[in-house]
Amino acid sequence: MIRRALLGATLMLASVGMAAAAEPIIGRWSIDPAGCSSEGDTSATAPLIVTVNSLRWFVARCKIGKMYKTGDAVHIQARCSAEGTHSSIPITLVPRGDRMAVTWDGAKVEEMRRCK
């Protein structure tokens, strides 16, 4: 019985890990390679960190609200706080291998690269 419970828990954890790994936007991205090993203090040097339910980039910390896909593009409506203000902003992420196009609140951002 214990063996079955352990096997079930192991399979469940493995499937959760595979689901997160299968989503190509999840991870740490940066315009400047220096952002991969530091937090950076500008939008160009700060990493974009994408998790299953949040994003963090430069001064913004966001919770993912609505999210949908069209082709490879992931469209997100996020609730963000930055420098004392709170707002709902649209974010579009289009992964292409180890590169990603980002549109943040209507503005296109320089292409980012996945941190390794």
C-alpha positions, -999 to 999 in steps of 0.1 A, spaced: 0 0 0 28 24 9 46 15 -22 16 23 -44 12 57 -26 48 65 -32 46 55 -69 14 76 -73 31 106 -57 62 102 -79 41 99 -111 21 130 -101 52 151 -94 67 139 -127 36 149 -147 36 184 -130 73 189 -139 67 178 -175 37 202 -178 58 231 -167 87 221 -189 64 217 -219 54 254 -217 81 272 -237 76 306 -220 84 294 -185 119 304 -174 143 333 -172 148 355 -203 170 386 -209 178 411 -236 213 415 -223 232 382 -214 243 399 -181 207 398 -170 210 360 -168 234 361 -139 222 393 -121 190 412 -114 200 442 -136 188 477 -129 174 487 -163 148 472 -185 176 460 -209 196 443 -182 169 430 -159 157 394 -166 121 386 -174 112 357 -151 81 338 -161 64 312 -139 32 293 -142 12 321 -125 34 352 -125 59 374 -143 86 397 -130 106 422 -151 126 452 -140 104 470 -115 72 452 -124 58 422 -105 27 407 -121 1 380 -114 -13 363 -145 -50 369 -148 -64 357 -181 -42 339 -206 -48 324 -240 -28 313 -271 -30 320 -308 -5 298 -326 28 302 -307 18 335 -291 8 336 -255 -15 365 -246 -17 375 -210 -37 400 -191 -17 406 -160 -22 426 -128 10 443 -121 25 465 -94 55 488 -102 69 517 -83 38 520 -61 12 518 -88 -11 489 -97 -25 483 -132 -38 457 -155 -16 454 -186 -15 432 -217 16 411 -223 23 390 -254 51 364 -254 61 346 -286 88 320 -280 109 308 -309 133 282 -296 157 300 -272 145 335 -282 113 353 -274 95 383 -288 79 403 -260 52 430 -262 47 447 -228 17 470 -223 15 477 -261 53 483 -265 75 459 -284 106 450 -264 139 440 -279 141 403 -285 150 383 -254 171 351 -251 165 322 -227 190 322 -199 210 289 -195 
